[in-house]
Amino acid sequence: MPQQQEETFLIRFEETLTASAHSPATIVNYLADVRDFWRWGRQEFGDQFGMSTVTQEHIRLYRYYLAQNLERAAATVNRRLMALRKFFAFAHERGWIARNPTDGVSLVQNNRQTGARPLSDEEVERLFQAASQGSRAGLVRRDTAVIQLLLRAGLRVSEIVRLQMDDIQFGDPGVWLNVGGQNNGAGGRRVPLPAETYKALSDYLQVRPQTGQPYIFLSQDGRPLSQRTIQRIVSNCARSAGLNGVSAQSLRRTFAQNLFRETGSLELVSERLGHQNCSITEQYLLNCE
């Protein structure tokens, strides 16, 4: 039922846009952007996700999904948010919904303005030092391992929370992680772990809560960590280290920049980051400057 309603609403929306003299290309983009939002919502929240169930929090989560999980450029994210603003304003004006869920949801800033910048070597040292200062050994080891995977392996936050015990693979040479790609549009990949990163992960596994959970990273009560918790781990450590504007994305960008400087290979950086093509990686590196 929600899907049928959505298509009916979109037909009315299209008619209004056409009558308002919007260009055919703009109309096509608006409709595609709204449909993409519905697809995301059903994948995340089930088939009952629809017009009457959308909240401001859903819009914020979708914005985060586009900007962080899919690593879309700020302009692309904002175009999609503007399409949703226009659609839900239209729906609200006609009484189809009681409240516009896009109200109060801001557009994203360019990466150069948001603090998603690479860290210097000295800042990295300060971050690891801050992570080691906690009073609870188990949390110190967990948080250090999380930061290692962001900084030294280039994983996404969404990939870290989905890591399972059997994703750790021992090969010749070294240790690898099998990293899935369900939510970022890319296929799975194998990520090599530097010795320092594997040691941090091993140290954490020694004190990891013993539960039936297959996920590697758990809270103290044995539940899988959320993406928000990973972000909070990074922000807390950065604050303790006296670093402003540092996020999990900053650490992944640091990995990308350092690997490119070491190897000069755009293809290798793209492969390690799990990008679908090198053009995405090239733009990613440009935003590191």
C-alpha positions in Angstrom: 0.0 0.0 0.0 2.7 2.6 0.9 4.4 2.1 -2.5 1.1 2.6 -4.4 0.4 5.8 -2.4 3.9 7.1 -3.1 3.5 6.7 -6.9 0.1 8.5 -6.7 1.7 11.3 -4.8 4.6 11.5 -7.2 2.2 11.7 -10.2 0.5 14.7 -8.6 4.0 16.2 -7.7 5.1 15.8 -11.3 1.9 17.5 -12.6 2.6 20.5 -10.3 6.2 20.8 -11.3 5.2 20.7 -15.0 2.6 23.4 -14.5 5.3 25.5 -12.7 7.4 25.5 -15.8 10.3 23.4 -14.4 12.6 22.0 -17.0 12.1 18.3 -18.0 15.6 17.5 -16.7 14.8 19.1 -13.3 11.6 17.2 -13.0 13.3 13.9 -13.8 15.9 14.5 -11.2 13.4 15.5 -8.5 11.4 12.3 -9.1 14.5 10.1 -9.2 15.8 11.6 -6.0 12.5 11.1 -4.1 12.2 7.5 -5.4 15.8 6.8 -4.2 14.8 8.0 -0.7 11.8 5.6 -0.7 14.0 2.7 -1.8 16.5 3.5 1.0 13.8 3.7 3.6 12.2 0.4 2.7 15.7 -1.3 2.7 16.4 0.1 6.2 13.0 0.0 7.9 10.8 -2.4 5.9 7.9 -2.3 3.5 5.7 -0.2 5.8 8.0 2.8 5.4 5.9 5.4 3.7 4.6 9.0 3.7 2.9 8.9 7.1 5.9 7.3 8.9 8.7 9.6 7.7 10.2 11.6 10.5 12.9 14.3 10.8 15.3 11.6 12.1 14.8 9.5 8.9 15.8 12.5 6.8 18.9 13.0 9.0 19.8 9.3 8.7 19.4 9.5 4.9 21.6 12.6 4.8 24.3 10.7 6.8 23.9 7.7 4.6 24.6 9.7 1.4 27.4 11.8 2.8 29.2 9.1 4.9 28.3 5.6 3.6 28.1 6.5 -0.1 30.6 9.4 0.2 28.6 11.6 -2.2 29.8 15.1 -2.8 28.1 17.9 -0.8 26.5 19.2 -3.9 24.9 15.8 -4.7 23.7 15.3 -1.1 22.2 18.8 -1.1 20.4 18.4 -4.4 18.7 15.3 -3.1 17.8 17.0 0.2 16.3 19.9 -1.8 14.2 17.5 -3.8 12.9 16.0 -0.6 12.2 19.5 0.8 10.2 20.4 -2.2 8.3 17.1 -2.3 7.4 17.1 1.4 6.5 20.8 1.4 4.1 20.0 -1.5 2.6 17.0 0.4 2.2 19.2 3.6 0.5 22.0 1.7 -2.1 19.5 0.4 -2.7 17.9 3.8 -1.2 14.6 3.0 1.1 14.8 6.0 0.7 16.6 9.3 4.3 17.9 9.4 7.1 18.4 6.9 9.9 16.0 8.1 12.6 18.0 6.3 12.0 21.1 8.4 15.0 21.7 10.6 17.3 19.4 8.6 20.2 21.5 7.3 22.1 21.0 4.1 25.6 19.6 4.3 28.7 21.8 4.0 31.6 21.1 1.6 34.2 18.7 3.0 36.6 21.5 3.3 34.3 23.2 5.8 33.1 20.3 7.9 36.4 19.2 9.4 36.7 16.0 7.2 40.4 16.8 6.7 43.4 14.5 7.0 45.4 14.6 10.2 49.1 15.4 10.5 51.5 12.7 12.0 51.6 14.7 15.2 47.8 14.9 15.4 47.6 11.1 14.9 50.0 10.6 17.8 48.0 12.8 20.0 44.8 10.9 19.0 46.3 7.5 19.9 47.6 8.9 23.1 44.2 10.2 24.1 42.6 6.8 23.3 45.1 5.1 25.6 44.2 7.3 28.6 40.9 5.8 29.6 40.4 4.2 33.0 38.8 1.0 31.7 41.2 -1.3 30.0 38.5 -3.0 27.9 37.2 0.2 26.5 40.7 1.5 25.9 41.6 -1.5 23.8 38.3 -1.4 21.9 38.5 2.3 21.1 42.2 2.0 20.0 41.3 -0.9 17.7 38.4 1.2 16.1 40.7 4.1 15.5 43.4 1.8 14.0 40.9 0.4 11.5 39.8 3.9 10.4 43.3 5.3 10.3 45.4 2.4 9.1 43.0 0.3 7.2 40.7 2.9 5.8 37.4 1.2 6.8 34.1 3.0 6.8 32.2 3.4 10.0 29.4 1.3 8.5 31.9 -1.4 7.7 33.4 -1.5 11.2 30.0 -2.1 12.9 29.3 -5.0 10.5 32.6 -6.8 11.0 32.2 -10.3 12.3 34.6 -12.7 13.9 34.9 -14.9 10.8 35.8 -11.8 8.7 39.4 -12.0 10.1 41.4 -14.1 7.7 45.0 -15.4 8.1 46.9 -15.7 4.8 50.3 -15.6 3.4 51.4 -12.9 3.9 49.7 -11.3 6.9 46.2 -10.9 8.2 43.2 -9.6 6.2 39.7 -8.5 6.8 36.8 -9.5 4.6 34.8 -6.3 4.3 31.3 -6.4 2.9 29.8 -3.7 0.8 26.0 -4.1 1.1 25.2 -0.5 2.1 27.8 1.5 0.1 27.0 0.3 -3.5 30.3 -1.6 -3.8 31.2 -5.2 -3.6 33.1 -6.9 -0.8 36.9 -6.6 -0.6 39.9 -7.9 1.3 41.7 -5.4 3.4 45.2 -6.1 4.7 45.9 -5.2 8.3 49.3 -3.6 9.2 51.0 -5.3 12.1 50.2 -2.5 14.5 46.5 -2.6 13.6 46.3 -6.4 13.9 48.0 -6.2 17.4 45.4 -3.6 18.5 42.6 -5.8 17.2 44.1 -8.9 18.9 44.5 -7.0 22.2 40.8 -6.0 22.1 39.6 -9.5 21.3 41.3 -10.7 24.5 39.0 -8.6 26.6 35.9 -8.6 24.3 32.7 -9.6 26.1 32.1 -13.3 25.6 28.6 -13.5 24.1 26.9 -15.3 21.3 27.2 -12.2 19.1 29.2 -12.7 15.9 30.0 -9.0 15.6 33.6 -8.0 16.6 32.8 -4.7 18.2 30.5 -4.8 21.2 29.4 -2.5 24.0 30.1 -3.4 27.6 26.8 -5.2 27.9 27.6 -7.3 24.8 25.5 -5.6 22.1 26.9 -4.6 18.7 28.1 -1.0 18.5 26.1 1.4 16.4 27.5 3.8 13.9 26.7 6.7 16.2 28.8 5.0 19.0 31.8 4.7 16.6 31.4 8.4 15.8 31.3 9.3 19.5 34.4 7.2 20.2 36.3 9.3 17.6 34.9 12.6 18.7 35.6 11.9 22.4 39.2 10.9 21.7 39.7 13.9 19.4 38.4 16.3 22.1 40.7 14.7 24.7 43.6 15.2 22.3 42.6 18.9 21.8 41.8 18.3 18.1 38.9 20.4 16.7 36.7 19.3 13.8 37.9 15.7 13.7 35.5 13.0 12.7 35.7 9.3 11.7 35.7 10.6 8.1 38.8 12.6 8.9 40.6 9.4 9.8 39.6 7.6 6.7 40.8 10.6 4.6 44.1 10.5 6.5 44.5 6.9 5.4 43.7 7.7 1.8 46.1 10.6 1.7 49.0 8.7 3.4 48.6 5.7 1.1 48.6 7.8 -2.0 51.7 9.6 -0.9 53.4 6.3 -0.1 52.5 4.5 -3.4 51.4 7.2 -5.9 48.8 4.6 -7.1 45.3 5.9 -7.5 44.1 2.4 -8.4 45.4 1.0 -5.1 43.9 3.7 -3.0 40.5 3.2 -4.8 40.7 -0.5 -4.2 41.5 -0.2 -0.5 38.8 2.4 0.1 36.2 0.2 -1.7 35.3 2.9 -4.2 33.5 1.9 -7.4 35.9 3.8 -9.7 39.0 5.9 -9.6 37.2 9.1 -10.4 35.5 9.0 -6.9 38.9 8.4 -5.4 40.4 11.3 -7.3 37.8 13.7 -6.0 38.2 12.2 -2.5 41.9 13.0 -2.5 41.3 16.5 -3.9 39.1 17.2 -0.9 42.0 16.1 1.4 44.1 19.0 0.3 
